[in-house]
């Protein structure tokens, strides 16, 4: 499942927009699996379909980025990287709900009925 947010913003620091830290989706996933779901590295690497040494490198880089954001008062943006979602996930631009849909290329929101939806593959793409 994709992240429920696209990033986090710092409170009380001016001029932080130029100093954003970009957390790649695979880095977010490593933190989610290891620190939130409390998987061990072998389980997390298998879940992500990568080697354990690769997971360790991804996780260490993610931790450094999060630490830099905390210490330096930077926003964290989650986007880009090598990722795919197991099903077609969409986000409603009106009510902000995320939902999966296997059949329609651009479905209406199941909660509010809005046609203003976006594929989360597009939503989390690396912005230039």
Helices and strands as residue ranges (DSSP letters): E 7-8, G 17-19, E 21-23, H 25-31, I 32-36, H 41-48, H 52-72, E 76-78, E 89-92, E 98-100, E 117-119, H 120-123
